[in-house]
Amino acid sequence: MFISTRAAKHVLTCIKENSCVTITASSGVGKTATLRHVVLQMAAEGFDVLLVTNPGDIVKFYNPNHKTLFVIDDLRGNYSLNQTDIKIWEPFIDRITKILTKNLAKIIAACRFQVYQDDKFKSLSIFKSCVCNLLSDSMCLTKAEKESIAEIYLKTKALDVTDCYDLYDCFPLLCKLYRENPSLDIRDFFCKPFSVYEQEIDMLQIKGFPRKYCALALCLMFNNNLMEETLTEEVDEETRAIIENTFEACKLDRGTSRLVIQDELNSLIHTFLKKEQNIYKTIHDKIFDFLVYYFGKKIIHCLIKNAHSGLINERFLLQKQENADQFISIVPPKYYQMFIQRMIDD
């Protein structure tokens, strides 16, 4: 399902000529797809490919006698780097830099443009050496590339959205999402995708499906990492309180069976959610961005009190900032004290 683009060809050239390449763009543009496409081509040329999330793994698995490509998809965070991220990398930067001078090891990474622009990112200097911005004039999708993507994902319906190609940077993602949920009105979806999703979730409450509504909210509380065992096995008091508080915020009985919610989560797979290694998460991080923003307007009290600290840290602000992502939630003044207390507690 991948259309070879000028960006993918450029990234491939860059990783062949450099020891470290960082792919950056906003969410939904095609960072991961481009990264995987390039990695597969490098594997075909004899590189061992290792997907890593921890910098220590690069040091641990480096083989001085074999070509190795270390792959880091979604480098640290969604909107910014925090001090913990920096502390994880700092002890290894010098050793990794030395490894990269040996010519047999390479790193290819993908990260959101907001993270790359964060001032703290400067401390991760190795990822600044060669950067491919998929939204730059030389690498953004051409009209012909968008047409090819639309044709392979939308088939005969591609003609219905020819005037929508440039409305959103995340056009490739929209094509993928529509293919997985073709019952949606294609014109509405491509012209105002997040309004369509907003209406879909609103209807869950209006038409009497509060358990599906609650299932989505629970994914947020656990920061897009809701383990199946949280719903099927014994949990500690803190976790049980988070679940029951979410039930109440979504107008469910606090004693609702967690197994019923598991059934609802399964029913949302392919539309909003996916299940990987017994963990429920949204089908794309752009959808998660939207869901946090949506529920931030509906049940912000419950989110501030119960959501994972990582979600609170990255996605809520007291005041609107310039160039802030459209899905950052601004805390209403009446919740300032609660929000500040939560930060203190964390």
C-alpha positions in Angstrom: 0.0 0.0 0.0 3.0 2.3 -0.1 3.5 4.8 -2.9 7.2 5.6 -3.5 7.6 9.4 -3.0 10.4 11.8 -3.7 10.7 12.1 0.1 11.2 8.4 0.5 13.9 8.4 -2.2 15.6 11.3 -0.5 15.6 9.7 2.9 17.1 6.5 1.4 19.9 8.5 -0.2 20.5 10.3 3.1 20.8 7.1 5.2 23.2 5.6 2.7 25.4 8.7 2.9 25.0 9.5 6.6 25.3 7.7 9.9 22.2 9.2 11.4 19.0 10.5 9.8 16.0 12.0 11.5 12.6 12.1 9.7 10.3 14.8 11.0 6.8 16.1 10.2 3.5 16.6 11.9 1.3 13.7 12.8 -0.3 11.8 9.9 2.0 13.0 7.1 3.7 9.6 6.7 6.8 9.6 8.9 6.4 5.9 10.0 5.4 4.7 6.5 8.4 6.4 5.0 10.7 5.1 7.7 9.5 1.5 7.3 9.8 1.7 3.5 13.4 2.9 3.7 14.3 0.4 6.4 13.1 -2.5 4.3 15.2 -1.3 1.4 18.3 -1.1 3.7 17.6 -4.6 5.0 17.6 -5.8 1.4 21.1 -4.4 1.1 22.4 -6.5 4.0 21.8 -4.4 7.1 20.6 -6.1 10.3 17.6 -4.0 11.4 16.9 -3.5 15.1 13.9 -1.5 16.4 14.9 0.2 19.6 13.2 2.4 22.2 16.0 2.7 24.7 19.4 4.2 23.9 21.1 1.6 26.0 20.0 -1.0 23.4 22.1 0.7 20.7 25.2 0.2 22.9 24.2 -3.3 23.9 23.4 -4.7 20.5 26.1 -2.9 18.4 28.1 -5.5 16.4 31.4 -4.1 15.2 31.5 -6.9 12.6 28.2 -6.4 10.9 26.2 -3.7 9.3 23.4 -2.7 11.7 20.6 -0.1 11.2 19.0 0.9 14.5 15.4 2.2 14.0 13.7 4.6 16.4 10.1 5.2 15.5 8.5 8.2 17.4 11.5 9.6 19.2 10.5 10.7 22.6 7.2 12.4 23.2 4.3 13.9 21.2 4.7 17.6 21.7 7.9 18.3 23.7 10.9 16.7 25.4 10.8 16.5 29.2 13.7 16.2 31.6 13.2 12.5 32.0 13.7 12.0 28.2 16.9 14.0 28.3 18.3 12.0 31.3 17.6 8.7 29.5 19.7 9.7 26.5 22.5 11.9 28.0 24.6 9.0 29.5 24.8 7.3 26.1 25.2 10.2 23.6 29.1 10.1 23.6 29.2 6.3 23.3 26.6 6.2 20.5 28.5 9.0 18.7 31.7 6.9 18.7 29.7 3.8 17.5 28.4 5.9 14.5 32.0 6.8 13.5 32.8 3.1 12.8 30.7 3.2 9.6 29.0 -0.2 10.2 26.2 1.2 12.4 23.5 3.7 11.4 20.5 5.2 13.1 17.2 6.2 11.4 14.6 8.0 13.6 11.2 9.6 13.2 9.8 12.3 15.5 7.1 14.9 15.4 8.2 18.3 14.2 7.1 19.9 17.5 9.5 17.7 19.4 12.3 18.4 17.0 11.8 22.1 17.4 11.9 21.9 21.2 14.9 23.8 22.6 15.8 20.8 24.7 16.2 18.7 21.6 19.6 20.4 21.0 21.1 18.2 23.6 20.4 15.2 21.4 22.9 16.5 18.8 23.3 13.2 16.9 19.7 13.6 15.7 20.4 17.1 14.3 23.2 16.0 11.9 20.9 15.1 8.9 17.2 16.0 9.0 14.5 15.2 6.5 11.4 17.4 7.0 8.6 15.8 5.0 6.7 19.1 4.9 9.5 21.0 3.3 9.1 22.3 -0.2 11.5 19.8 -1.6 9.9 16.8 0.1 6.2 17.5 0.6 3.8 15.3 -1.4 3.3 16.4 -5.0 -0.1 16.5 -6.5 0.7 13.4 -8.5 1.8 11.5 -5.4 -1.4 12.5 -3.6 -3.4 11.2 -6.6 -1.6 7.9 -6.5 -2.2 7.5 -2.7 -5.9 8.4 -3.1 -6.2 5.9 -6.0 -4.7 3.0 -4.1 -6.7 3.6 -0.9 -9.9 5.0 -2.2 -10.2 3.2 -5.6 -13.1 4.7 -7.6 -14.0 7.2 -4.9 -10.6 9.0 -5.3 -12.3 11.4 -7.8 -14.7 12.5 -5.1 -11.9 14.2 -3.1 -9.6 15.8 -5.8 -10.3 19.3 -4.3 -9.4 18.1 -0.8 -5.8 17.1 -1.3 -4.4 20.3 0.3 -6.8 20.9 3.1 -4.8 18.9 5.7 -1.1 17.9 6.0 -2.3 14.5 7.2 -3.9 13.6 3.8 -2.2 10.1 3.7 -3.6 9.3 7.1 -7.1 10.4 6.0 -6.9 8.0 3.1 -5.9 5.1 5.3 -8.6 5.9 7.9 -11.3 6.2 5.3 -10.3 2.8 3.8 -10.8 1.2 7.2 -14.2 2.9 7.8 -15.8 3.4 4.3 -19.3 3.9 5.7 -18.5 7.5 6.5 -19.5 10.2 4.0 -16.3 10.7 2.0 -16.8 14.4 1.3 -17.6 15.3 4.9 -14.7 13.2 6.1 -12.0 14.7 3.9 -13.3 18.3 4.2 -13.7 18.2 8.0 -12.4 14.9 9.4 -12.4 15.7 13.1 -15.9 17.2 13.0 -17.0 13.8 11.6 -15.3 12.0 14.4 -16.7 14.4 16.9 -20.3 13.7 15.7 -19.6 9.9 15.8 -18.6 10.1 19.5 -21.4 12.5 20.4 -23.9 10.0 18.9 -22.5 7.2 21.2 -24.0 9.2 24.1 -27.1 10.5 22.4 -28.1 7.0 21.0 -27.5 5.3 24.3 -24.1 3.7 24.0 -22.3 5.2 27.0 -20.2 2.1 27.5 -18.5 2.6 24.1 -18.0 6.3 25.0 -16.5 5.2 28.3 -14.2 2.6 26.6 -12.6 5.4 24.6 -12.3 7.6 27.7 -10.5 4.8 29.5 -7.9 4.6 26.7 -7.1 8.2 27.6 -6.8 7.6 31.3 -4.1 5.1 30.6 -2.3 7.3 28.1 -3.1 5.2 25.0 -1.7 2.1 26.7 -4.7 0.2 28.2 -3.5 -3.4 29.0 -6.1 -6.1 28.6 -5.2 -7.5 32.1 -6.3 -4.2 33.6 -9.9 -5.3 32.6 -9.6 -9.0 33.2 -7.5 -9.5 36.3 -7.2 -8.1 39.9 -5.9 -4.5 40.0 -4.6 -2.3 42.8 -6.8 0.2 44.5 -5.5 3.2 42.6 -6.2 1.6 39.2 -9.7 0.5 40.3 -10.4 4.1 41.5 -9.3 5.5 38.1 -11.6 3.0 36.3 -14.6 3.7 38.6 -14.2 7.5 38.4 -14.1 7.2 34.6 -17.3 5.2 34.7 -19.0 7.8 36.8 -17.8 10.7 34.5 -19.2 8.8 31.5 -22.6 8.3 33.3 -22.1 4.6 34.0 -22.7 2.8 37.3 -19.4 2.7 39.2 -20.0 -1.1 39.6 -20.1 -1.7 35.9 -18.2 -4.9 34.9 -14.8 -4.3 33.4 -15.4 -7.3 31.1 -18.3 -5.4 29.6 -16.0 -2.5 28.8 -13.5 -5.0 27.2 -16.3 -6.1 24.9 -16.9 -2.5 23.9 -13.2 -1.9 23.3 -13.2 -4.9 21.0 -16.1 -3.5 19.1 -14.2 -0.3 18.4 -11.2 -2.0 16.8 -10.6 -0.8 13.2 -12.7 2.4 13.7 -11.0 4.1 16.6 -8.8 1.4 18.2 -6.4 -1.4 17.5 -5.0 -4.1 19.8 -1.3 -4.9 19.8 0.2 -7.5 22.2 -2.9 -7.4 24.4 -2.7 -3.6 24.7 -5.6 -1.3 23.4 -4.5 1.9 21.7 -5.9 4.2 19.0 -5.3 3.3 15.4 -3.1 6.3 15.0 -1.6 8.9 17.3 -3.5 11.7 15.5 -6.7 10.0 16.6 -5.4 10.0 20.2 -4.6 13.7 19.9 -8.2 14.3 18.8 -9.7 12.1 21.5 -7.8 13.9 24.3 -9.0 17.2 22.9 -12.6 16.0 22.6 -12.8 14.5 26.1 -10.9 17.5 27.5 -14.0 19.5 26.6 -16.4 16.9 28.0 -14.8 15.4 31.2 -11.8 17.6 31.9 -12.4 17.3 35.7 -12.0 13.5 35.5 -9.0 13.8 33.2 -7.1 16.1 35.5 -7.9 14.0 38.5 -7.3 10.5 37.0 -5.3 10.5 33.7 -1.8 9.3 33.4 0.8 11.9 34.3 2.3 11.7 30.8 -1.0 12.8 29.3 -1.3 15.7 31.8 2.3 16.8 31.2 2.1 16.9 27.4 -1.4 17.9 26.4 -2.7 20.5 28.9 -1.8 24.2 29.2 -3.1 27.0 31.3 -2.9 29.5 28.4 -2.8 29.2 24.7 0.7 29.5 23.2 1.8 30.6 19.8 2.2 27.7 17.4 0.6 25.3 19.8 -0.9 22.2 18.2 -4.7 22.5 17.5 -5.4 19.6 19.8 -3.7 21.0 22.9 -6.3 21.4 25.7 -6.5 24.7 27.5 -7.6 24.3 31.2 -10.6 26.6 32.1 -9.8 29.0 35.0 -12.2 27.2 37.4 -9.9 24.1 37.2 -6.6 26.0 37.6 -6.2 25.1 41.3 -7.0 21.4 40.6 -4.6 21.3 37.7 -1.8 22.9 39.7 -2.4 20.6 42.6 -2.1 17.6 40.2 1.2 18.9 38.9 2.5 19.2 42.5 1.3 15.7 43.3 3.0 14.3 40.3 
